[in-house]
């Protein structure tokens, strides 16, 4: 049986690093971080991934808790 090589995810560089950091920020809320990251990698391979919604959610969550996010 011939195995088809898997394409590496297009989820690298800055977006991959940001995704991992954002997952770590929400670790308490995510039941299975490995599965969550695999789902994000599938979205990246399909060209449907953006860190922007995760970043917006983090900022929104910080605002509701009275935190300030700085650059």
C-alpha positions, 0 to 999 in steps of 0.5 A: 500500500502506497502512503501519500505524504502529508503536506506540512501545515501552512500554520507556521512562523508568526501565526503558529507561534501566536496560536500556541501562545493563545492556546496557552492563555486559554488552557483552563478553558480548552479541554483538549489542547492537542485536538484544538491545535490539530483543528487549527492546523486543518483550517490552516491547510484549507486556507481558512485560518487567521489568528485575528479572531483569537486575538480579538477574543483575548482582548475582549476577555481582558477588557471584561476582567479590567486588564490592559493589553500593551504592545 
